[in-house]
């Protein structure tokens, strides 16, 4: 059905874009062969230099498809570069591809230019954040720069969330990042720009509701640079990071090495309660918890890039992360049962968790010409984590105690490969296509023992394998004054999970995922983008695994092998107003939405079991407003977002409506002193309103 619809779309609009006239196109780069971000091109009459056609272009490419003269002058201009003028003759060929045009920098003497530019801008619904040349480059680590970016939330454990869209897929220089340790290795001064896509197309995995693309600065000349650094944060959570960074560029070979050692010590206080209503009684379990985590982490990142020619390059990256986290916790509990006396308990836990992660990545890029390009990426990841938890539970009311030990381990092997090809069809229709293959295997176990009598409570051995293959195509035609993106993706998934000798799940399924984007620049002051995409959220291994996470003798958490994937429909409208105000409205519908439900244990109704369950549907409305202010001595970025859910969750046999509205307010103020130094102030407020 989708294929027929797209075929009809191409037939109708493909003929609508055919025009009678000469065509000229080219790729525009600087001395370092980097595509110019923004430039203007004019087609002039050779007799009097009057303008026949012209426009502003981005990302290094331009094309005119309706030049109705046989001779003309082509003039390319960009601030900071020498203007290029070429004589064009169409008598021999009505369609000219000039290939690559290089722009030379203007050579300035003793001149200093101060200019202001917005820190971020919006193009076709995507937010572009300039880091190079702005105060964000002095933020510290890359995570510090992301914290100051509109619409992005980074928590205390450096988990990234795009507001209203969840965890994004992160790319660095076109390569997908599989672990946040790779992001931790970069400094903000290494970054050129950041792009946030709140409604990504079929080019990206169907499991991603948002994409964050990070582009690093290119080393422009031969150099060897060594840097030592140390950063400390003093707050309720203490964080210290020390490291060494090495950069080199010799001829056509560039290298990058970063090693860091971090330590975190902090305190977390939590209060919680559970109400378990049964037919003849009610149990009210309230607790006050103090956690004291201590974490140490070693992070090594190595990157080598070989420029084979001006059009092709080969890259290799290696990441190694080793972390150890020890955590002591103490919980004071009061258990009130309506048909019994109150019980006072103290639960002491000591947990040690070790993680080792290795990531190997090999990538190749070939820019065949100004239109065609090929990208191939292959990677392998090995992850091991081992956790031992010692638990002492004391019942002060009955003067009894229970000592338990939980030992669990998981070993993951992840293989991935991806191929993307870009070309152009029908003169002005860009065409992207590609395939992706991935395989994930996991061997794990969990053992619980009673240390009081040296008996084994349970033993679970899991084996998980997951295969995903995908193919997509995307068309980007321009119809009249509308920019369109239409795509279709197909993903096939095969999942097999066994626990001990029992096969828990054996599932294979395939899904089609369409996406469409319509953009129109209504005027110089208003740009509007409409978008739709279909996505999928597959259960994680933790959600499927039968491993038990023990909280206390009245509650525990366990996976659900029968939980289904969630199908997501995203609709969004983005508006750019006056080039400094950006507004986004989005609606999300989830079929078979997954939530962490609370149910009574099958054996003991007094025990609450937390497990993933599906609800029929969930709906979300969210809005974001981003504003840039540029003054003589003051720059400010204001960002405000809010989300309203419409969902019912399962809690002990009954569904309860969620009524919380989640919001975030960010204000970044840059003060420019007389000495031209910038001082940055950052405020972020997260609020939960009950409506």
C-alpha positions as CSV (number, residue, x, y, z in Angstrom):
1,X,0.0,0.0,0.0
2,X,2.8,2.4,0.9
3,X,4.8,1.6,-2.2
4,X,1.7,2.3,-4.5
5,X,1.1,5.6,-2.8
6,X,4.7,6.7,-3.2
7,X,4.8,5.6,-6.8
8,X,1.7,7.7,-7.5
9,X,3.3,10.6,-5.6
10,X,6.4,10.4,-7.8
11,X,4.5,10.2,-11.0
12,X,2.4,13.2,-10.2
13,X,5.0,15.4,-8.7
14,X,7.9,14.1,-10.8
15,X,6.2,15.5,-13.9
16,X,5.3,18.7,-12.1
17,X,8.9,19.6,-11.6
18,X,10.1,19.2,-15.2
19,X,10.9,22.7,-16.7
20,X,12.3,23.9,-20.0
21,X,15.7,25.6,-19.5
22,X,19.4,25.0,-18.9
23,X,20.6,23.4,-15.6
24,X,23.8,24.1,-13.7
25,X,25.0,22.6,-10.4
26,X,28.2,22.3,-8.3
27,X,29.7,21.6,-4.9
28,X,31.3,24.6,-3.1
29,X,34.1,23.9,-0.6
30,X,36.9,25.8,1.2
31,X,40.6,25.2,1.1
32,X,40.3,22.2,3.4
33,X,37.7,20.6,1.1
34,X,35.0,21.3,3.8
35,X,31.5,22.1,2.3
36,X,30.6,25.8,3.0
37,X,27.7,26.0,5.4
38,X,26.1,29.1,3.8
39,X,26.8,31.0,0.6
40,X,25.0,32.9,-2.2
41,X,25.0,32.3,-5.9
42,X,23.9,34.7,-8.6
43,X,23.4,34.1,-12.3
44,X,24.2,37.4,-14.2
45,X,23.8,38.7,-17.7
46,X,27.3,39.0,-19.3
47,X,26.4,42.3,-21.0
48,X,25.3,44.4,-18.1
49,X,25.7,42.1,-15.0
50,X,22.0,42.3,-14.3
51,X,20.7,39.4,-12.1
52,X,18.9,36.7,-14.0
53,X,18.5,34.4,-11.0
54,X,20.0,33.8,-7.6
55,X,19.6,32.5,-4.1
56,X,21.2,31.5,-0.8
57,X,22.3,27.9,-0.3
58,X,23.5,25.7,2.6
59,X,25.7,22.6,3.1
60,X,27.9,23.1,0.0
61,X,25.5,22.4,-2.9
62,X,23.6,24.6,-5.3
63,X,21.6,24.1,-8.5
64,X,19.6,26.2,-10.9
65,X,17.3,24.4,-13.3
66,X,15.6,27.1,-15.4
67,X,18.3,29.3,-17.0
68,X,16.8,30.5,-20.3
69,X,20.0,32.0,-21.8
70,X,22.9,30.4,-23.7
71,X,25.6,32.4,-21.9
72,X,25.8,33.8,-18.4
73,X,28.1,34.7,-15.6
74,X,28.1,32.6,-12.4
75,X,29.0,34.6,-9.2
76,X,29.6,32.7,-5.9
77,X,30.0,34.8,-2.7
78,X,30.6,34.1,1.0
79,X,31.6,36.2,3.9
80,X,35.3,35.8,4.5
81,X,36.1,34.3,1.1
82,X,37.1,35.7,-2.3
83,X,34.2,35.9,-4.7
84,X,34.4,33.4,-7.6
85,X,33.1,34.4,-11.1
86,X,32.8,31.9,-14.0
87,X,31.7,32.3,-17.6
88,X,29.1,29.7,-18.5
89,X,28.2,28.5,-22.0
90,X,25.3,26.2,-22.6
91,X,25.6,25.8,-26.4
92,X,27.3,22.4,-26.2
93,X,25.5,21.0,-23.1
94,X,22.2,22.2,-21.6
95,X,23.0,20.5,-18.2
96,X,26.3,21.4,-16.6
97,X,27.9,19.9,-13.5
98,X,30.8,22.0,-12.6
99,X,32.0,19.5,-10.0
100,X,33.8,21.0,-7.0
101,X,34.5,24.8,-6.7
102,X,37.0,25.9,-4.1
103,X,36.7,29.2,-2.4
104,X,39.9,31.0,-1.1
105,X,40.0,32.8,2.2
106,X,40.3,36.6,2.2
107,X,43.8,37.6,3.4
108,X,43.3,40.2,6.1
109,X,46.1,42.3,7.7
110,X,45.9,43.9,11.1
111,X,42.1,43.9,11.2
112,X,39.9,42.5,14.0
113,X,36.2,41.9,13.2
114,X,33.7,41.4,16.0
115,X,30.3,40.0,14.9
116,X,27.3,38.5,16.6
117,X,25.5,35.4,15.4
118,X,22.8,33.3,16.9
119,X,23.9,30.3,18.9
120,X,21.2,28.2,17.3
121,X,18.9,28.3,14.3
122,X,16.1,26.2,12.9
123,X,16.2,24.8,9.3
124,X,13.3,22.6,8.0
125,X,12.3,21.6,11.6
126,X,15.8,20.8,12.7
127,X,17.7,22.8,15.4
128,X,21.3,23.7,14.5
129,X,23.6,24.8,17.4
130,X,26.9,26.5,16.6
131,X,29.6,25.6,19.1
132,X,32.7,26.7,17.3
133,X,33.4,30.4,17.8
134,X,30.7,30.7,20.6
135,X,30.9,30.6,24.3
136,X,29.6,27.0,24.2
137,X,33.1,26.0,23.1
138,X,34.3,27.0,26.5
139,X,31.7,25.0,28.4
140,X,34.1,22.2,29.3
141,X,33.2,18.7,28.2
142,X,30.8,17.9,25.4
143,X,28.1,16.9,28.0
144,X,28.5,20.5,29.4
145,X,27.8,21.9,26.0
146,X,24.8,19.6,25.5
147,X,23.4,20.7,28.9
148,X,23.3,24.3,27.5
149,X,21.5,23.3,24.3
150,X,17.8,24.0,23.9
151,X,15.5,21.0,24.2
152,X,18.2,18.6,25.6
153,X,18.2,17.3,29.1
154,X,21.4,15.7,30.6
155,X,21.0,14.1,34.0
156,X,23.5,13.5,36.7
157,X,24.6,10.2,35.1
158,X,25.1,11.9,31.7
159,X,22.0,10.3,30.2
160,X,20.8,12.4,27.2
161,X,17.1,13.0,26.6
162,X,15.5,15.2,23.9
163,X,12.5,16.8,25.6
164,X,9.2,15.1,24.6
165,X,11.0,12.5,22.5
166,X,13.1,10.4,24.9
167,X,16.6,9.0,24.4
168,X,18.0,10.1,21.0
169,X,20.2,8.2,18.6
170,X,23.6,10.1,18.8
171,X,26.0,10.4,15.8
172,X,29.5,11.8,15.8
173,X,30.7,12.7,12.3
174,X,28.0,10.4,10.8
175,X,28.9,7.4,13.0
176,X,26.4,6.1,15.5
177,X,27.5,6.2,19.1
178,X,26.7,3.0,21.0
179,X,27.9,4.2,24.4
180,X,28.0,7.5,26.1
181,X,31.6,7.0,27.0
182,X,32.5,8.1,23.5
183,X,30.8,11.4,24.2
184,X,32.6,11.8,27.5
185,X,35.9,11.6,25.6
186,X,35.3,14.8,23.7
187,X,35.7,18.4,24.9
188,X,33.4,21.2,23.9
189,X,36.3,22.9,22.1
190,X,36.5,19.9,19.8
191,X,32.9,20.5,18.5
192,X,31.9,22.5,15.4
193,X,28.2,22.2,15.7
194,X,25.3,20.1,17.0
195,X,22.1,19.2,15.2
196,X,18.8,18.1,16.9
197,X,16.2,16.4,14.8
198,X,13.0,15.9,16.8
199,X,11.2,13.8,14.1
200,X,13.9,11.9,12.1
201,X,13.2,10.3,8.8
202,X,13.4,6.7,7.6
203,X,17.1,7.2,7.1
204,X,17.5,6.4,10.8
205,X,16.6,3.4,12.9
206,X,12.8,3.1,13.4
207,X,13.5,2.8,17.2
208,X,14.7,6.4,17.3
209,X,12.2,9.2,18.0
210,X,15.0,11.8,18.0
211,X,18.5,12.2,16.6
212,X,21.4,14.3,17.8
213,X,24.2,14.7,15.3
214,X,27.6,16.1,16.5
215,X,30.2,17.3,14.1
216,X,33.8,17.8,15.3
217,X,36.2,20.5,14.1
218,X,38.5,19.4,11.3
219,X,42.3,19.7,11.9
220,X,43.2,22.2,9.2
221,X,47.0,22.0,9.2
222,X,49.8,19.7,10.3
223,X,50.2,19.8,14.1
224,X,50.8,17.8,17.2
225,X,48.9,18.9,20.3
226,X,49.0,17.6,23.9
227,X,46.6,18.7,26.6
228,X,46.2,17.8,30.2
229,X,42.9,18.7,32.0
230,X,41.1,18.4,35.2
231,X,37.5,19.4,36.1
232,X,35.8,19.2,39.5
233,X,32.2,19.8,40.3
234,X,31.3,20.6,44.0
235,X,27.6,20.1,44.8
236,X,25.5,17.5,46.5
237,X,27.1,15.2,43.9
238,X,30.9,15.5,43.8
239,X,32.4,14.8,40.4
240,X,36.1,14.9,39.3
241,X,37.5,14.2,35.9
242,X,41.2,14.2,35.0
243,X,42.6,13.3,31.6
244,X,45.1,13.7,28.8
245,X,44.2,14.5,25.2
246,X,46.5,14.1,22.1
247,X,45.8,15.4,18.6
248,X,47.9,15.1,15.5
249,X,47.6,15.7,11.8
250,X,50.5,14.8,9.6
251,X,49.8,14.9,5.9
252,X,46.7,12.9,5.1
253,X,46.7,11.0,8.5
254,X,45.0,12.5,11.6
255,X,44.9,10.9,15.0
256,X,43.1,11.5,18.3
257,X,43.6,10.0,21.7
258,X,41.8,10.8,24.9
259,X,42.2,9.1,28.3
260,X,40.4,10.2,31.3
261,X,39.9,9.0,34.9
262,X,36.8,10.1,36.8
263,X,35.5,9.6,40.3
264,X,32.1,10.4,41.7
265,X,31.0,10.5,45.3
266,X,27.5,11.7,46.2
267,X,24.5,11.1,48.4
268,X,20.9,10.4,47.4
269,X,17.9,10.6,49.7
270,X,14.6,9.1,48.7
271,X,11.2,8.6,50.2
272,X,8.7,6.1,48.8
273,X,5.6,4.2,49.7
274,X,3.4,1.3,48.5
275,X,-0.2,0.7,49.2
276,X,-1.3,-2.9,48.6
277,X,-5.1,-3.3,48.9
278,X,-6.4,-6.8,49.3
279,X,-10.0,-7.9,50.0
280,X,-9.7,-8.2,53.8
281,X,-6.7,-5.9,54.6
282,X,-4.4,-3.2,53.3
283,X,-0.6,-3.0,53.6
284,X,1.0,0.4,53.7
285,X,4.8,0.1,53.2
286,X,6.7,3.4,53.5
287,X,10.4,3.8,53.6
288,X,13.1,6.5,53.9
289,X,16.3,5.6,51.9
290,X,19.8,7.0,51.9
291,X,22.2,5.9,49.1
292,X,26.0,6.6,49.1
293,X,27.4,5.6,45.6
294,X,31.1,5.8,44.9
295,X,32.1,5.4,41.2
296,X,35.5,5.2,39.4
297,X,35.8,5.1,35.7
298,X,38.6,4.7,33.1
299,X,37.8,5.9,29.6
300,X,40.1,5.4,26.6
301,X,39.2,6.6,23.1
302,X,41.4,6.3,20.0
303,X,40.6,7.6,16.5
304,X,42.7,7.3,13.3
305,X,41.6,8.7,9.9
306,X,43.4,8.2,6.6
307,X,42.5,10.5,3.7
308,X,42.9,8.1,0.7
309,X,42.1,10.9,-1.8
310,X,40.2,14.2,-1.9
311,X,37.1,12.2,-2.4
312,X,37.5,9.2,0.0
313,X,38.6,8.6,3.5
314,X,39.0,5.6,5.9
315,X,38.5,5.8,9.6
316,X,39.0,3.6,12.7
317,X,37.8,4.2,16.3
318,X,38.4,2.2,19.4
319,X,36.8,2.8,22.8
320,X,37.5,1.1,26.1
321,X,35.6,1.9,29.3
322,X,36.1,0.2,32.7
323,X,34.0,1.3,35.6
324,X,33.5,0.2,39.2
325,X,30.6,1.4,41.3
326,X,30.2,0.6,45.0
327,X,27.0,1.7,46.8
328,X,26.0,1.5,50.4
329,X,22.3,2.1,51.2
330,X,20.2,2.1,54.3
331,X,16.4,2.1,54.4
332,X,14.1,2.6,57.4
333,X,10.7,1.0,56.8
334,X,7.4,1.1,58.6
335,X,4.9,-1.5,57.5
336,X,1.3,-1.0,58.5
337,X,-1.2,-3.8,58.0
338,X,-4.8,-3.1,58.9
339,X,-5.3,-6.5,60.5
340,X,-2.0,-6.7,62.3
341,X,0.5,-4.7,64.3
342,X,3.0,-2.3,62.7
343,X,6.4,-3.6,61.8
344,X,9.6,-1.6,61.8
345,X,12.5,-2.8,59.6
346,X,16.0,-1.7,58.6
347,X,17.5,-2.8,55.3
348,X,21.2,-2.4,54.7
349,X,22.6,-3.1,51.2
350,X,26.0,-3.1,49.8
351,X,26.4,-3.5,46.0
352,X,29.5,-3.7,43.9
353,X,29.1,-3.5,40.1
354,X,31.9,-3.8,37.6
355,X,31.6,-3.0,33.8
356,X,33.9,-3.5,30.9
357,X,33.1,-2.2,27.5
358,X,35.1,-2.4,24.2
359,X,33.9,-0.9,20.9
360,X,35.6,-1.3,17.5
361,X,34.5,0.8,14.5
362,X,35.6,0.9,10.9
363,X,34.1,3.4,8.5
364,X,34.7,4.4,4.8
365,X,33.3,7.5,3.0
366,X,33.5,8.1,-0.8
367,X,32.2,11.3,-2.3
368,X,31.9,10.2,-5.9
369,X,31.1,13.7,-7.1
370,X,29.1,16.7,-5.9
371,X,25.9,14.6,-6.0
372,X,26.7,10.9,-5.4
373,X,28.3,9.6,-2.2
374,X,28.7,6.2,-0.5
375,X,29.2,5.4,3.2
376,X,30.0,2.0,4.7
377,X,30.3,1.4,8.5
378,X,31.0,-1.7,10.5
379,X,31.3,-2.1,14.3
380,X,31.7,-4.7,17.1
381,X,30.9,-4.2,20.7
382,X,31.8,-6.4,23.7
383,X,30.2,-5.6,27.0
384,X,30.5,-7.4,30.4
385,X,29.0,-6.4,33.7
386,X,29.1,-8.2,37.0
387,X,27.2,-7.3,40.1
388,X,27.2,-8.7,43.7
389,X,24.7,-7.4,46.2
390,X,24.8,-8.2,50.0
391,X,21.6,-7.5,51.8
392,X,20.9,-7.5,55.5
393,X,17.2,-7.1,56.6
394,X,16.4,-6.6,60.2
395,X,12.9,-6.8,61.7
396,X,13.1,-4.7,64.8
397,X,9.6,-5.6,65.9
398,X,10.2,-9.3,66.0
399,X,14.0,-9.1,66.6
400,X,14.8,-11.3,63.5
401,X,17.0,-10.9,60.5
402,X,17.7,-12.2,57.0
403,X,21.0,-12.0,55.1
404,X,20.9,-12.6,51.3
405,X,23.5,-12.5,48.5
406,X,22.5,-11.8,44.8
407,X,25.2,-12.5,42.2
408,X,24.4,-11.6,38.5
409,X,26.4,-11.3,35.3
410,X,25.7,-10.5,31.7
411,X,27.9,-10.7,28.6
412,X,26.9,-8.9,25.4
413,X,28.3,-9.2,21.9
414,X,26.9,-6.7,19.4
415,X,27.7,-6.7,15.6
416,X,26.5,-4.0,13.3
417,X,27.0,-2.9,9.6
418,X,25.5,-0.1,7.6
419,X,25.6,1.1,4.0
420,X,24.2,4.4,2.7
421,X,24.1,5.8,-0.8
422,X,23.1,9.2,-2.0
423,X,22.4,10.4,-5.5
424,X,19.9,12.5,-7.5
425,X,17.0,11.7,-9.7
426,X,14.9,13.8,-12.1
427,X,17.3,16.7,-12.0
428,X,16.1,18.1,-8.6
429,X,15.1,15.0,-6.6
430,X,17.7,13.9,-4.1
431,X,17.5,10.1,-3.4
432,X,18.9,8.3,-0.3
433,X,18.9,4.5,0.2
434,X,20.7,2.1,2.5
435,X,20.6,-1.2,4.4
436,X,21.5,-2.0,8.0
437,X,22.2,-5.4,9.7
438,X,22.7,-6.0,13.4
439,X,23.0,-8.9,15.8
440,X,23.0,-8.9,19.6
441,X,23.6,-11.9,21.8
442,X,23.7,-12.1,25.6
443,X,24.6,-14.8,28.1
444,X,23.7,-14.1,31.7
445,X,22.8,-15.5,35.0
446,X,21.4,-14.5,38.4
447,X,21.8,-16.4,41.6
448,X,20.2,-15.6,45.0
449,X,21.4,-17.3,48.2
450,X,20.3,-17.2,51.9
451,X,23.4,-16.6,53.9
452,X,21.7,-17.5,57.2
453,X,21.3,-21.2,56.3
454,X,23.5,-21.4,53.2
455,X,20.6,-22.3,50.9
456,X,20.0,-21.2,47.3
457,X,16.8,-19.1,46.8
458,X,16.8,-19.2,43.0
459,X,19.1,-19.6,40.0
460,X,18.3,-18.1,36.6
461,X,20.4,-18.6,33.4
462,X,19.3,-16.6,30.4
463,X,20.4,-16.7,26.7
464,X,19.2,-14.0,24.4
465,X,19.8,-13.4,20.7
466,X,18.3,-10.6,18.6
467,X,18.6,-10.0,14.9
468,X,17.5,-6.9,13.0
469,X,17.8,-6.2,9.3
470,X,16.5,-3.0,7.7
471,X,16.4,-1.3,4.3
472,X,15.1,2.2,3.4
473,X,14.8,4.8,0.7
474,X,14.1,8.5,0.9
475,X,13.2,11.0,-1.8
476,X,13.6,14.8,-1.4
477,X,11.8,16.5,-4.3
478,X,11.1,20.2,-4.6
479,X,7.6,21.0,-5.9
480,X,7.1,24.6,-6.6
481,X,8.0,26.4,-3.4
482,X,7.6,23.3,-1.2
483,X,10.6,21.2,0.1
484,X,9.5,17.6,0.6
485,X,11.0,14.5,2.2
486,X,9.2,11.2,1.6
487,X,10.6,7.9,2.7
488,X,9.8,4.3,3.5
489,X,11.7,1.9,5.8
490,X,11.3,-1.9,6.4
491,X,12.7,-3.6,9.5
492,X,12.7,-7.4,10.2
493,X,13.3,-8.6,13.7
494,X,14.0,-12.1,15.1
495,X,14.2,-12.5,18.9
496,X,15.0,-15.7,20.8
497,X,15.2,-15.9,24.6
498,X,15.7,-19.0,26.7
499,X,15.9,-19.4,30.5
500,X,17.6,-22.5,31.6
501,X,16.2,-25.3,29.5
502,X,13.0,-23.5,28.7
503,X,12.4,-21.4,25.6
504,X,10.7,-18.2,26.9
505,X,10.2,-16.3,23.6
506,X,10.7,-17.1,19.9
507,X,9.4,-14.2,17.9
508,X,9.9,-13.0,14.3
509,X,8.1,-10.0,12.7
510,X,8.5,-7.2,10.2
511,X,7.1,-3.7,10.0
512,X,6.9,-0.9,7.4
513,X,7.8,2.6,8.7
514,X,6.9,5.6,6.5
515,X,7.9,9.2,7.0
516,X,7.0,12.5,5.3
517,X,8.1,16.1,5.8
518,X,6.7,19.2,4.1
519,X,8.6,22.5,4.4
520,X,7.7,25.9,3.0
521,X,9.3,29.3,3.5
522,X,6.2,31.5,3.4
523,X,8.2,34.7,3.8
524,X,11.5,36.0,5.2
525,X,9.9,36.0,8.6
526,X,8.0,32.7,8.6
527,X,9.2,29.2,7.9
528,X,6.8,26.2,8.5
529,X,7.5,22.5,8.6
530,X,4.9,19.7,8.9
531,X,6.2,16.1,9.6
532,X,4.9,12.6,10.3
533,X,6.8,9.4,11.1
534,X,6.0,5.9,12.3
535,X,8.4,4.4,14.9
536,X,8.8,1.3,17.0
537,X,10.0,0.9,20.6
538,X,11.2,-2.7,21.2
539,X,11.5,-4.1,24.7
540,X,15.0,-4.0,26.1
541,X,16.7,-7.1,27.4
542,X,16.1,-6.0,30.9
543,X,12.3,-5.8,30.2
544,X,12.3,-9.3,28.7
545,X,14.7,-11.0,31.1
546,X,13.4,-13.1,33.9
547,X,16.2,-11.9,36.2
548,X,14.9,-10.7,39.6
549,X,15.9,-7.4,41.1
550,X,15.2,-7.7,44.8
551,X,14.0,-4.6,46.7
552,X,12.8,-6.0,50.0
553,X,10.7,-8.9,51.2
554,X,7.5,-7.1,50.1
555,X,8.6,-6.0,46.6
556,X,10.8,-7.0,43.6
557,X,11.2,-6.3,39.9
558,X,11.3,-8.8,37.1
559,X,11.1,-8.7,33.3
560,X,8.1,-9.9,31.2
561,X,9.0,-12.1,28.2
562,X,5.5,-11.7,26.8
563,X,5.5,-7.9,26.7
564,X,4.9,-6.5,23.1
565,X,6.7,-3.8,21.1
566,X,5.2,-0.4,21.0
567,X,4.2,1.2,17.7
568,X,4.5,5.0,17.8
569,X,3.0,7.6,15.4
570,X,4.6,11.1,15.6
571,X,3.0,14.3,14.1
572,X,4.8,17.6,14.4
573,X,4.6,21.2,13.3
574,X,7.7,23.5,13.5
575,X,7.7,27.3,12.9
576,X,10.6,29.6,12.5
577,X,9.4,33.2,13.2
578,X,11.6,36.3,12.6
579,X,14.7,34.1,12.4
580,X,15.0,34.1,16.2
581,X,11.8,32.5,17.6
582,X,11.2,28.8,17.0
583,X,8.0,27.0,18.0
584,X,7.4,23.3,17.9
585,X,4.1,21.4,18.6
586,X,4.0,17.6,18.6
587,X,1.5,14.8,19.1
588,X,2.5,11.2,19.8
589,X,0.2,8.2,19.8
590,X,1.5,4.9,21.2
591,X,-0.2,1.5,20.5
592,X,0.6,-1.2,23.0
593,X,2.4,1.3,25.2
594,X,4.8,-0.2,27.7
595,X,4.7,0.8,31.4
596,X,6.2,-0.5,34.6
597,X,3.1,-2.0,36.2
598,X,2.6,-3.1,39.8
599,X,0.8,-6.4,40.4
600,X,0.4,-8.8,43.3
601,X,2.8,-11.8,43.3
602,X,1.2,-15.0,42.1
603,X,2.4,-17.0,45.2
604,X,2.2,-14.3,47.9
605,X,-0.4,-11.5,47.5
606,X,1.4,-9.4,50.2
607,X,4.3,-9.0,47.8
608,X,4.2,-6.4,45.0
609,X,5.8,-7.4,41.7
610,X,6.9,-4.6,39.4
611,X,7.0,-5.8,35.8
612,X,6.6,-4.3,32.3
613,X,3.1,-4.5,30.9
614,X,1.3,-3.2,27.8
615,X,-1.6,-0.8,27.9
616,X,-3.9,-0.4,24.9
617,X,-2.8,3.1,24.1
618,X,-1.0,6.3,25.3
619,X,-1.1,9.8,24.0
620,X,1.2,12.8,24.5
621,X,1.0,16.5,23.6
622,X,4.1,18.6,23.9
623,X,5.3,22.1,22.9
624,X,8.7,23.8,22.8
625,X,9.5,27.5,22.4
626,X,13.1,28.6,21.7
627,X,14.1,32.3,21.5
628,X,17.4,34.0,20.6
629,X,18.2,37.6,21.8
630,X,21.2,39.4,20.4
631,X,22.1,42.7,22.0
632,X,25.2,44.9,22.0
633,X,26.5,43.5,25.3
634,X,24.0,40.8,26.1
635,X,23.1,37.6,24.3
636,X,20.4,35.4,25.7
637,X,18.8,32.0,24.8
638,X,15.4,31.2,26.2
639,X,13.9,27.7,26.0
640,X,10.6,26.5,27.4
641,X,8.9,23.1,26.9
642,X,6.0,21.2,28.4
643,X,4.3,17.8,27.9
644,X,0.9,16.5,28.8
645,X,0.3,12.7,28.9
646,X,-3.0,10.9,28.4
647,X,-2.3,7.4,29.8
648,X,-3.6,4.9,32.4
649,X,-1.1,2.8,34.4
650,X,-1.8,-0.6,36.0
651,X,-1.3,-0.6,39.8
652,X,-2.4,-3.7,41.8
653,X,-5.3,-4.6,39.6
654,X,-6.7,-1.2,38.8
655,X,-5.8,1.5,36.2
656,X,-4.9,4.9,37.3
657,X,-4.7,8.1,35.1
658,X,-1.4,10.0,35.0
659,X,-2.2,13.7,35.4
660,X,1.2,15.3,35.7
661,X,2.4,17.9,33.2
662,X,6.2,17.9,32.8
663,X,8.0,21.1,31.9
664,X,11.5,22.5,31.5
665,X,12.7,26.1,31.4
666,X,16.3,27.0,30.3
667,X,17.8,30.4,30.2
668,X,21.3,31.0,29.0
669,X,22.7,34.5,29.3
670,X,26.0,35.6,27.7
671,X,27.5,38.9,29.0
672,X,30.1,40.6,26.7
673,X,32.5,42.8,28.6
674,X,34.5,45.8,27.3
675,X,37.5,43.5,26.8
676,X,35.3,41.3,24.5
677,X,35.4,38.4,27.0
678,X,32.2,36.4,27.3
679,X,30.7,35.3,30.7
680,X,28.1,32.7,30.6
681,X,25.2,32.2,33.0
682,X,23.0,29.1,32.7
683,X,19.7,28.5,34.5
684,X,17.5,25.4,34.2
685,X,14.3,24.7,36.0
686,X,12.4,21.4,35.8
687,X,8.8,21.5,37.1
688,X,6.0,19.1,37.4
689,X,2.5,20.6,37.5
690,X,-0.7,18.7,38.3
691,X,-3.6,19.6,36.1
